[in-house]
Amino acid sequence: MVWLQIKKIVVVIIGAFLTAVGMNLFLIPANVYSSGFTGIAQLLSKVLTDYTPITLSMGLLLLLLNIPVAILGWMKVGKSFTIYSFISVVLSSLFLEIIPIKQLSHDILLNAVFGGVIIAVGVGITLKWGASTGGLDIIAMVLSRMKDKPIGPYMFLLNSLIILTAGFLYGWEKALYTMVFLYASTRVIDMIHTRHAKLTAFIITKKADELKRAIHQKLVRGITMIPGKGAFSNETRDIMMIVITRYELFDLERIIKDVDPKAFTNIIQTTGVYGFFRKD
């Protein structure tokens, strides 16, 4: 368990470093804007510098924006997820201050694409290891637990505001390249982690009772038990069906690996859930 936590922290550090590299070496020098809270911090920092006597670094703004979200996550989501996510935010803010802003290429398209890919790799591996980069990820978890609302429309609205504001203040060409960044980063994150907000896991196991207890200790999710029988072996098995959010996939994978490494698990896309889906 300690070794797992160490590996998780190392992944969070690498993810935060890659985010800062993508920002300071590609997006910021090209005036291409990121998405989510990172994009808000980037845009606010530039607006304050250009239009007011106040100067606040992007790293500091990113940290300040995430503090209330982290408090909300602590109360509504869970301590472990929120702690690792906030560590990611703090490290990203630190690396943004340490790594110098340097323009490696004068081609805006190259900056948008490479910045998007590098940042997406950092975000993707962080999500894959059961943490997040803060901001909208924590809000997504809160909405999923409280109201079972999709995060997609909120992300679209926030990113649209970033693009429109950047276009209005600094030219529509920059806004269009921001859309290129969003496309590149989204595609890479989808490849590394998963694009689906909800997933259904079918677990075929001989240790259903042990798995049930372990899952209920970690996840606030219901489980449906289905009797099964092997077509070749004729041995009876239990099939466990559980619907989870993508942020819970890492924890579920770890539980299955610890309790029954021989279990056969099928993770499939869930396009919608009707009926009771526990949210508290």
Secondary structure as a PSIPRED ss2 file (coil, helix, strand):
# PSIPRED VFORMAT (PSIPRED V4.0)

   1 M C   1.000  0.000  0.000
   2 V H   0.000  1.000  0.000
   3 W H   0.000  1.000  0.000
   4 L H   0.000  1.000  0.000
   5 Q H   0.000  1.000  0.000
   6 I H   0.000  1.000  0.000
   7 K H   0.000  1.000  0.000
   8 K H   0.000  1.000  0.000
   9 I H   0.000  1.000  0.000
  10 V H   0.000  1.000  0.000
  11 V H   0.000  1.000  0.000
  12 V H   0.000  1.000  0.000
  13 I H   0.000  1.000  0.000
  14 I H   0.000  1.000  0.000
  15 G H   0.000  1.000  0.000
  16 A H   0.000  1.000  0.000
  17 F H   0.000  1.000  0.000
  18 L H   0.000  1.000  0.000
  19 T H   0.000  1.000  0.000
  20 A H   0.000  1.000  0.000
  21 V H   0.000  1.000  0.000
  22 G H   0.000  1.000  0.000
  23 M H   0.000  1.000  0.000
  24 N H   0.000  1.000  0.000
  25 L H   0.000  1.000  0.000
  26 F H   0.000  1.000  0.000
  27 L H   0.000  1.000  0.000
  28 I H   0.000  1.000  0.000
  29 P H   0.000  1.000  0.000
  30 A H   0.000  1.000  0.000
  31 N C   1.000  0.000  0.000
  32 V C   1.000  0.000  0.000
  33 Y C   1.000  0.000  0.000
  34 S C   1.000  0.000  0.000
  35 S C   1.000  0.000  0.000
  36 G H   0.000  1.000  0.000
  37 F H   0.000  1.000  0.000
  38 T H   0.000  1.000  0.000
  39 G H   0.000  1.000  0.000
  40 I H   0.000  1.000  0.000
  41 A H   0.000  1.000  0.000
  42 Q H   0.000  1.000  0.000
  43 L H   0.000  1.000  0.000
  44 L H   0.000  1.000  0.000
  45 S H   0.000  1.000  0.000
  46 K H   0.000  1.000  0.000
  47 V H   0.000  1.000  0.000
  48 L H   0.000  1.000  0.000
  49 T H   0.000  1.000  0.000
  50 D H   0.000  1.000  0.000
  51 Y H   0.000  1.000  0.000
  52 T C   1.000  0.000  0.000
  53 P C   1.000  0.000  0.000
  54 I C   1.000  0.000  0.000
  55 T C   1.000  0.000  0.000
  56 L C   1.000  0.000  0.000
  57 S C   1.000  0.000  0.000
  58 M H   0.000  1.000  0.000
  59 G H   0.000  1.000  0.000
  60 L H   0.000  1.000  0.000
  61 L H   0.000  1.000  0.000
  62 L H   0.000  1.000  0.000
  63 L H   0.000  1.000  0.000
  64 L H   0.000  1.000  0.000
  65 L H   0.000  1.000  0.000
  66 N H   0.000  1.000  0.000
  67 I H   0.000  1.000  0.000
  68 P H   0.000  1.000  0.000
  69 V H   0.000  1.000  0.000
  70 A H   0.000  1.000  0.000
  71 I H   0.000  1.000  0.000
  72 L H   0.000  1.000  0.000
  73 G H   0.000  1.000  0.000
  74 W H   0.000  1.000  0.000
  75 M H   0.000  1.000  0.000
  76 K H   0.000  1.000  0.000
  77 V C   1.000  0.000  0.000
  78 G C   1.000  0.000  0.000
  79 K H   0.000  1.000  0.000
  80 S H   0.000  1.000  0.000
  81 F H   0.000  1.000  0.000
  82 T H   0.000  1.000  0.000
  83 I H   0.000  1.000  0.000
  84 Y H   0.000  1.000  0.000
  85 S H   0.000  1.000  0.000
  86 F H   0.000  1.000  0.000
  87 I H   0.000  1.000  0.000
  88 S H   0.000  1.000  0.000
  89 V H   0.000  1.000  0.000
  90 V H   0.000  1.000  0.000
  91 L H   0.000  1.000  0.000
  92 S H   0.000  1.000  0.000
  93 S H   0.000  1.000  0.000
  94 L H   0.000  1.000  0.000
  95 F H   0.000  1.000  0.000
  96 L H   0.000  1.000  0.000
  97 E H   0.000  1.000  0.000
  98 I H   0.000  1.000  0.000
  99 I C   1.000  0.000  0.000
 100 P C   1.000  0.000  0.000
 101 I C   1.000  0.000  0.000
 102 K C   1.000  0.000  0.000
 103 Q C   1.000  0.000  0.000
 104 L C   1.000  0.000  0.000
 105 S C   1.000  0.000  0.000
 106 H C   1.000  0.000  0.000
 107 D C   1.000  0.000  0.000
 108 I H   0.000  1.000  0.000
 109 L H   0.000  1.000  0.000
 110 L H   0.000  1.000  0.000
 111 N H   0.000  1.000  0.000
 112 A H   0.000  1.000  0.000
 113 V H   0.000  1.000  0.000
 114 F H   0.000  1.000  0.000
 115 G H   0.000  1.000  0.000
 116 G H   0.000  1.000  0.000
 117 V H   0.000  1.000  0.000
 118 I H   0.000  1.000  0.000
 119 I H   0.000  1.000  0.000
 120 A H   0.000  1.000  0.000
 121 V H   0.000  1.000  0.000
 122 G H   0.000  1.000  0.000
 123 V H   0.000  1.000  0.000
 124 G H   0.000  1.000  0.000
 125 I H   0.000  1.000  0.000
 126 T H   0.000  1.000  0.000
 127 L H   0.000  1.000  0.000
 128 K H   0.000  1.000  0.000
 129 W C   1.000  0.000  0.000
 130 G C   1.000  0.000  0.000
 131 A C   1.000  0.000  0.000
 132 S C   1.000  0.000  0.000
 133 T C   1.000  0.000  0.000
 134 G C   1.000  0.000  0.000
 135 G C   1.000  0.000  0.000
 136 L H   0.000  1.000  0.000
 137 D H   0.000  1.000  0.000
 138 I H   0.000  1.000  0.000
 139 I H   0.000  1.000  0.000
 140 A H   0.000  1.000  0.000
 141 M H   0.000  1.000  0.000
 142 V H   0.000  1.000  0.000
 143 L H   0.000  1.000  0.000
 144 S H   0.000  1.000  0.000
 145 R H   0.000  1.000  0.000
 146 M H   0.000  1.000  0.000
 147 K C   1.000  0.000  0.000
 148 D C   1.000  0.000  0.000
 149 K C   1.000  0.000  0.000
 150 P C   1.000  0.000  0.000
 151 I C   1.000  0.000  0.000
 152 G H   0.000  1.000  0.000
 153 P H   0.000  1.000  0.000
 154 Y H   0.000  1.000  0.000
 155 M H   0.000  1.000  0.000
 156 F H   0.000  1.000  0.000
 157 L H   0.000  1.000  0.000
 158 L H   0.000  1.000  0.000
 159 N H   0.000  1.000  0.000
 160 S H   0.000  1.000  0.000
 161 L H   0.000  1.000  0.000
 162 I H   0.000  1.000  0.000
 163 I H   0.000  1.000  0.000
 164 L H   0.000  1.000  0.000
 165 T H   0.000  1.000  0.000
 166 A H   0.000  1.000  0.000
 167 G H   0.000  1.000  0.000
 168 F H   0.000  1.000  0.000
 169 L H   0.000  1.000  0.000
 170 Y H   0.000  1.000  0.000
 171 G C   1.000  0.000  0.000
 172 W H   0.000  1.000  0.000
 173 E H   0.000  1.000  0.000
 174 K H   0.000  1.000  0.000
 175 A H   0.000  1.000  0.000
 176 L H   0.000  1.000  0.000
 177 Y H   0.000  1.000  0.000
 178 T H   0.000  1.000  0.000
 179 M H   0.000  1.000  0.000
 180 V H   0.000  1.000  0.000
 181 F H   0.000  1.000  0.000
 182 L H   0.000  1.000  0.000
 183 Y H   0.000  1.000  0.000
 184 A H   0.000  1.000  0.000
 185 S H   0.000  1.000  0.000
 186 T H   0.000  1.000  0.000
 187 R H   0.000  1.000  0.000
 188 V H   0.000  1.000  0.000
 189 I H   0.000  1.000  0.000
 190 D H   0.000  1.000  0.000
 191 M H   0.000  1.000  0.000
 192 I H   0.000  1.000  0.000
 193 H C   1.000  0.000  0.000
 194 T C   1.000  0.000  0.000
 195 R C   1.000  0.000  0.000
 196 H C   1.000  0.000  0.000
 197 A C   1.000  0.000  0.000
 198 K E   0.000  0.000  1.000
 199 L E   0.000  0.000  1.000
 200 T E   0.000  0.000  1.000
 201 A E   0.000  0.000  1.000
 202 F E   0.000  0.000  1.000
 203 I E   0.000  0.000  1.000
 204 I E   0.000  0.000  1.000
 205 T E   0.000  0.000  1.000
 206 K C   1.000  0.000  0.000
 207 K C   1.000  0.000  0.000
 208 A H   0.000  1.000  0.000
 209 D H   0.000  1.000  0.000
 210 E H   0.000  1.000  0.000
 211 L H   0.000  1.000  0.000
 212 K H   0.000  1.000  0.000
 213 R H   0.000  1.000  0.000
 214 A H   0.000  1.000  0.000
 215 I H   0.000  1.000  0.000
 216 H H   0.000  1.000  0.000
 217 Q H   0.000  1.000  0.000
 218 K H   0.000  1.000  0.000
 219 L C   1.000  0.000  0.000
 220 V C   1.000  0.000  0.000
 221 R C   1.000  0.000  0.000
 222 G C   1.000  0.000  0.000
 223 I C   1.000  0.000  0.000
 224 T E   0.000  0.000  1.000
 225 M E   0.000  0.000  1.000
 226 I E   0.000  0.000  1.000
 227 P E   0.000  0.000  1.000
 228 G E   0.000  0.000  1.000
 229 K E   0.000  0.000  1.000
 230 G C   1.000  0.000  0.000
 231 A C   1.000  0.000  0.000
 232 F C   1.000  0.000  0.000
 233 S C   1.000  0.000  0.000
 234 N C   1.000  0.000  0.000
 235 E C   1.000  0.000  0.000
 236 T E   0.000  0.000  1.000
 237 R E   0.000  0.000  1.000
 238 D E   0.000  0.000  1.000
 239 I E   0.000  0.000  1.000
 240 M E   0.000  0.000  1.000
 241 M E   0.000  0.000  1.000
 242 I E   0.000  0.000  1.000
 243 V E   0.000  0.000  1.000
 244 I E   0.000  0.000  1.000
 245 T E   0.000  0.000  1.000
 246 R H   0.000  1.000  0.000
 247 Y H   0.000  1.000  0.000
 248 E H   0.000  1.000  0.000
 249 L H   0.000  1.000  0.000
 250 F H   0.000  1.000  0.000
 251 D H   0.000  1.000  0.000
 252 L H   0.000  1.000  0.000
 253 E H   0.000  1.000  0.000
 254 R H   0.000  1.000  0.000
 255 I H   0.000  1.000  0.000
 256 I H   0.000  1.000  0.000
 257 K H   0.000  1.000  0.000
 258 D H   0.000  1.000  0.000
 259 V H   0.000  1.000  0.000
 260 D C   1.000  0.000  0.000
 261 P C   1.000  0.000  0.000
 262 K C   1.000  0.000  0.000
 263 A C   1.000  0.000  0.000
 264 F E   0.000  0.000  1.000
 265 T E   0.000  0.000  1.000
 266 N E   0.000  0.000  1.000
 267 I E   0.000  0.000  1.000
 268 I E   0.000  0.000  1.000
 269 Q E   0.000  0.000  1.000
 270 T E   0.000  0.000  1.000
 271 T C   1.000  0.000  0.000
 272 G C   1.000  0.000  0.000
 273 V C   1.000  0.000  0.000
 274 Y C   1.000  0.000  0.000
 275 G C   1.000  0.000  0.000
 276 F C   1.000  0.000  0.000
 277 F C   1.000  0.000  0.000
 278 R C   1.000  0.000  0.000
 279 K C   1.000  0.000  0.000
 280 D C   1.000  0.000  0.000
